[in-house]
Amino acid sequence: MLIRAAAYRGRRAQDPQIRFHIGQRQVIADIDQYLPRRVDASLDGYIERMEKELNGEPYLLVVEHAQVASRQIWKTSARFLASLYEATGALPGGVDVEVFVGRYPSTMPGIHRERSGVFVSMVQGAKDILVWPPDAAGLPLGTARYQQSTGSARRLRCQPGRLVYWPAMHWHVGESPQSTAGLHLAVLAEPPTIQDLLARARGDLDAEVAPGISPGWSGFGPHELGLPPTFDSAVQSVLSAYGDSAAVRDKLIAAWLRRRTGLGFTTLPPSRNVVLRADQTVTRDGVHPIILASRDSATSWLAADGRVGYARSSASLIRLVGWLNSGETISVRAALDLAAGPLEREVLTKFLALLANWRAVEISGEAEQPSAGRLPAVSA
């Protein structure tokens, strides 16, 4: 995962973002020499190389959007979050996985805080997180010299097999005197706003037409949009300001379905381009059930694993989604045989190709090159 993150870092805002620190100094230029390589062969190999190349100086590698480089990390985090949302009844404003690897007396820039609550799961080694309440006064911020304040901190021991959490806006600093590697799951507890959902499509909205919403997480079925109760009233204020109600509503619903099926993640593992054969089988491989919900009198929304599309509505599509959501494996040929005619068969073909490209289904015996008898791919 670290090698993939290093290879694809920073090309786009949603790609893995990497920082590297030596002591309390962040490396800006020539960072490549400090990143994981294939020749390291393992996490231990990377740590050993860093210890030798840095002559024992403290160092810290931080990878943001780590879930983009590993679908397994995304799925594991999403499963945990699904249970968390059911318990709390709310979908957060955003989620991200960060990786911390290194040996450092304290995290840069010393005592700090974020708007997100953080869950820590250690992969290797043990470290401490010192935590102070939000109203703690007189803390030395922006410096590594905070030792006189450690007596008032709560010390959280992070080690393999133990899940550690501290809430949003709590002051904290990490200490890792020995080499460690851990995953930090940052969860923004504040619910998304209409402005958040429209940001990708419309840019910034005026504050007076960007009301907050409180998305519920109450077990909506796979054929329900599951819109928050306050969604429709909030939409009206946006529509009155920007017009084109159908287009705006579509963008809002699409953004909501991405957030819902992506379990709060806004950056996801990349899609792929695959070609299906009629003799292959597919099995749902996501965390949230595939969504198939009415869009208008002729079409339905399709959503899975944080991605959204729409297709012509049909009874065979409903049956196929129900089959996939049951967790059973289905052959591509049997899936297409659900169609009542050529038009429905075309819809099912494109739907399966979308799910395959979104990585929402596991495919048996994936093919590398198209040939006769294979189904056409659809770009995700």
C-alpha positions in Angstrom: 0.0 0.0 0.0 2.8 2.5 0.9 4.5 1.8 -2.4 1.3 2.5 -4.4 0.6 5.6 -2.3 4.1 6.8 -3.2 3.7 6.1 -6.8 0.4 7.9 -7.2 0.9 10.7 -4.7 -0.3 14.2 -5.3 -1.3 14.0 -9.0 -4.8 15.2 -8.0 -6.4 16.5 -4.8 -8.1 13.1 -4.2 -4.8 11.2 -4.7 -2.6 10.1 -1.7 -0.8 13.1 -0.2 2.6 12.5 1.5 4.6 14.4 4.0 8.0 13.4 5.4 9.7 14.9 8.4 13.3 14.6 9.7 13.2 15.8 13.3 11.0 18.8 13.3 11.8 19.8 9.7 9.5 18.9 6.8 11.3 17.7 3.7 10.0 19.6 0.6 12.6 18.9 -2.1 14.0 15.5 -3.1 11.4 13.7 -1.0 11.5 10.6 -3.3 14.6 9.2 -1.6 12.7 8.9 1.7 9.6 7.1 0.3 9.0 3.4 0.3 10.4 1.4 -2.6 9.9 -2.1 -4.0 13.4 -3.0 -3.0 12.5 -2.4 0.6 10.4 -5.6 0.3 8.5 -5.0 3.5 7.7 -2.4 6.1 10.6 -3.6 8.2 12.9 -3.2 5.2 11.7 0.4 4.7 12.2 1.2 8.4 15.7 -0.3 8.3 16.7 1.7 5.3 15.5 4.9 6.9 17.4 4.2 10.0 20.6 3.7 8.0 20.2 6.6 5.6 19.3 9.1 8.3 22.0 7.9 10.7 19.5 7.4 13.5 17.8 10.8 13.2 14.1 10.9 14.1 11.7 10.8 11.1 8.0 10.5 10.3 6.2 9.5 7.1 2.6 10.6 6.9 0.2 9.4 4.1 -3.2 11.1 3.8 -6.0 9.5 1.7 -4.4 6.1 2.3 -7.6 4.4 1.4 -7.1 5.4 -2.2 -4.1 3.2 -2.4 -5.7 0.2 -0.9 -9.3 -1.0 -1.4 -8.8 -3.5 1.5 -8.1 -0.6 3.9 -11.1 1.2 2.5 -13.4 -1.9 3.0 -12.1 -2.5 6.5 -12.6 1.1 7.5 -16.0 1.2 5.8 -17.2 -1.9 7.7 -16.2 -0.3 11.0 -17.9 3.0 10.1 -21.1 1.3 9.1 -21.5 -0.1 12.6 -20.5 3.3 14.1 -23.2 5.1 12.0 -25.8 2.6 13.1 -24.9 3.2 16.7 -24.8 7.0 16.5 -27.6 7.4 13.9 -25.6 10.0 11.8 -23.4 10.2 8.8 -20.3 12.3 9.3 -19.1 15.2 7.2 -16.1 13.4 6.0 -13.7 10.5 6.6 -10.1 9.9 5.8 -7.4 7.3 6.6 -3.9 8.4 7.4 -0.8 6.3 7.8 2.0 7.3 10.3 5.3 5.5 10.0 8.5 6.4 11.8 10.4 7.1 15.0 9.9 10.5 16.5 9.9 12.2 19.9 6.8 14.2 19.0 4.6 14.8 16.0 5.1 18.1 14.1 4.0 20.8 14.9 3.8 19.7 18.6 0.5 20.1 20.4 -2.3 20.7 17.9 -6.0 19.8 17.3 -8.4 19.1 14.4 -12.1 19.2 13.7 -12.1 15.4 13.3 -12.2 12.7 16.0 -9.5 10.1 15.4 -9.4 6.3 15.8 -6.0 4.7 15.9 -5.1 1.1 15.0 -1.5 0.1 15.2 0.1 -2.2 12.6 3.5 -2.4 14.3 5.0 -1.1 17.5 3.5 1.0 20.3 3.3 4.8 20.7 1.6 7.3 23.0 -0.9 10.0 22.2 -1.1 12.8 24.9 -4.5 14.4 25.0 -5.8 17.6 26.6 -9.5 18.8 26.7 -10.6 21.5 24.3 -10.7 24.2 27.1 -7.1 23.5 28.4 -5.4 26.8 28.9 -1.7 27.8 28.7 -0.6 24.9 26.5 2.7 25.6 24.6 1.5 25.3 21.0 3.7 25.1 17.9 6.8 23.8 19.7 8.4 20.5 20.6 9.0 22.0 24.1 5.8 21.0 25.9 7.2 18.7 28.6 6.0 20.9 31.5 2.4 20.3 30.3 2.5 16.5 30.1 1.4 16.2 33.7 -2.1 17.5 32.9 -2.5 15.3 29.8 -4.2 11.9 29.4 -1.7 9.5 27.9 -3.3 7.0 25.5 -1.3 3.9 24.7 -1.6 2.8 21.1 -0.5 -0.7 20.4 -1.5 -3.6 18.1 -4.9 -5.2 19.0 -6.1 -2.0 20.8 -8.3 0.7 19.3 -7.7 4.2 20.6 -9.9 7.2 20.1 -9.9 10.9 21.0 -12.7 13.4 20.1 -12.6 16.3 17.8 -11.0 19.6 19.0 -9.0 17.9 21.7 -5.5 19.1 21.9 -3.0 16.2 21.3 0.5 15.2 20.3 2.0 11.9 19.4 5.2 10.3 20.8 6.9 7.4 19.2 10.4 6.9 20.6 10.6 3.5 18.8 9.8 2.7 15.2 6.0 2.3 14.7 3.4 2.1 12.0 -0.3 2.9 12.5 -3.5 3.7 10.8 -5.4 6.9 11.8 -9.1 7.0 10.9 -10.2 10.7 11.0 -14.0 11.2 11.3 -15.5 14.6 10.9 -18.5 14.4 13.2 -20.2 17.5 11.8 -22.9 16.5 9.3 -22.4 17.6 5.7 -24.3 20.7 4.5 -26.0 21.4 1.2 -22.9 23.4 0.4 -20.7 20.3 0.9 -22.9 18.2 -1.3 -23.0 20.8 -4.1 -19.4 21.9 -3.9 -18.1 19.6 -6.7 -20.9 20.8 -9.1 -21.6 24.4 -8.2 -18.6 25.8 -6.3 -19.2 27.8 -3.2 -22.7 28.7 -2.2 -23.8 31.7 -0.3 -24.2 31.1 3.4 -27.9 31.9 3.3 -28.6 29.1 0.8 -26.3 26.5 2.3 -28.3 25.3 5.3 -27.0 22.5 7.5 -28.7 19.1 7.3 -28.6 16.1 9.7 -28.3 13.0 7.6 -29.8 10.0 9.4 -28.4 6.5 9.3 -31.5 4.5 10.1 -31.2 1.5 7.8 -32.8 2.6 4.6 -33.5 -0.1 2.1 -31.6 -0.5 -1.1 -34.5 0.8 -3.1 -34.9 4.0 -1.0 -32.9 7.3 -1.6 -32.7 7.6 2.2 -32.6 11.4 2.0 -32.4 13.3 5.4 -35.7 14.6 6.7 -34.6 18.2 6.3 -33.2 17.7 2.8 -36.3 18.7 0.7 -36.8 22.0 2.6 -33.1 22.8 2.3 -33.2 22.1 -1.4 -35.9 24.6 -1.9 -33.7 27.5 -0.7 -31.0 26.4 -3.1 -33.4 26.0 -6.0 -34.9 29.5 -5.5 -31.4 31.0 -5.7 -30.0 29.0 -8.5 -33.0 27.7 -10.5 -32.9 24.7 -12.9 -34.5 22.5 -10.2 -34.2 19.2 -12.0 -30.4 19.6 -12.6 -29.7 20.9 -9.1 -31.8 18.2 -7.4 -30.0 15.6 -9.5 -26.6 16.9 -8.4 -27.6 17.0 -4.7 -29.0 13.5 -4.8 -26.0 12.1 -6.6 -23.7 13.7 -4.0 -25.8 12.3 -1.2 -25.7 8.8 -2.7 -21.9 9.0 -3.1 -21.6 10.0 0.6 -24.1 7.4 1.7 -22.7 4.4 -0.2 -19.1 5.5 0.3 -19.7 5.5 4.1 -18.6 9.1 4.4 -15.4 8.8 2.3 -15.1 11.5 -0.3 -11.8 10.1 -1.7 -12.0 6.5 -2.9 -9.9 3.7 -4.4 -9.7 4.3 -8.2 -12.1 2.7 -10.7 -10.8 0.3 -13.3 -11.6 -0.7 -16.9 -12.5 -4.4 -17.2 -14.3 -6.5 -19.8 -16.8 -9.2 -18.7 -17.4 -12.6 -20.3 -20.7 -14.3 -20.3 -19.2 -17.3 -18.5 -17.7 -15.3 -15.6 -19.4 -14.9 -12.3 -19.8 -11.8 -10.1 -20.4 -11.4 -6.4 -21.1 -8.1 -4.6 -17.9 -6.9 -2.9 -18.9 -3.7 -1.3 -19.9 -2.8 2.3 -23.1 -0.8 1.7 -25.9 -2.6 -0.4 -26.1 -1.5 -4.0 -28.7 1.3 -4.3 -31.4 1.2 -7.0 -33.9 3.9 -6.4 -36.4 5.8 -8.6 -35.1 8.9 -10.2 -38.1 9.8 -12.4 -40.9 7.9 -14.3 -38.4 6.3 -16.7 -35.0 6.0 -14.9 -33.5 4.9 -11.6 -30.5 5.9 -9.6 -27.6 3.4 -9.3 -25.1 3.8 -6.5 -22.4 1.6 -5.0 -19.1 2.2 -3.1 -19.3 6.0 -3.4 -20.1 6.1 -7.1 -23.3 7.0 -8.8 -25.1 6.6 -12.2 -28.6 6.1 -13.5 -30.2 3.7 -16.0 -33.5 2.9 -17.6 -35.8 1.4 -15.0 -36.8 -2.2 -15.5 -38.2 -5.2 -13.4 -35.1 -7.3 -14.4 -32.8 -4.6 -13.0 -34.6 -4.7 -9.6 -34.3 -8.5 -9.6 -30.6 -8.4 -10.4 -29.8 -5.9 -7.7 -31.8 -8.0 -5.2 -29.8 -11.0 -6.2 -26.4 -9.2 -5.9 -27.4 -7.6 -2.5 -28.2 -11.1 -1.2 -24.5 -11.9 -1.3 -25.0 -14.8 -3.7 -22.7 -15.4 -6.7 -24.3 -15.0 -10.1 -23.0 -15.8 -13.5 -23.0 -13.0 -16.1 -25.0 -15.2 -18.4 -27.7 -15.9 -15.8 -27.8 -12.2 -14.9 -28.5 -11.3 -18.6 -31.1 -14.0 -18.9 -33.2 -12.0 -16.4 -33.9 -9.5 -19.2 -37.3 -9.6 -20.9 -36.0 -8.3 -24.2 -33.0 -6.7 -26.0 -33.4 -3.3 -24.4 -33.4 -4.7 -20.9 -30.5 -6.9 -21.8 -28.5 -3.9 -22.8 -29.4 -2.1 -19.5 -28.2 -5.1 -17.5 -25.0 -5.4 -19.6 -24.1 -1.8 -18.9 -25.1 -2.1 -15.3 -22.8 -5.1 -14.7 -20.0 -3.3 -16.5 -20.4 -0.3 -14.3 -20.3 -2.3 -11.1 -17.2 -4.1 -12.4 -15.4 -0.9 -13.2 -16.4 0.6 -9.8 -14.9 -2.6 -8.1 -18.3 -3.1 -6.4 -18.3 -6.8 -7.5 -15.7 -9.5 -7.4 -15.2 -11.2 -10.7 -14.1 -14.7 -11.3 -11.3 -15.2 -13.9 -11.0 -11.6 -15.0 -9.8 -11.3 -18.7 -7.1 -9.0 -19.8 -8.0 -8.4 -23.5 -11.5 -8.3 -25.2 -12.4 -11.0 -27.6 -15.4 -12.5 -29.3 -18.2 -13.4 -26.9 -17.3 -10.9 -24.3 -19.5 -8.1 -23.1 -18.6 -4.5 -23.9 -17.0 -2.5 -21.2 -18.4 0.8 -19.9 -16.0 3.4 -18.7 -16.6 4.4 -15.1 
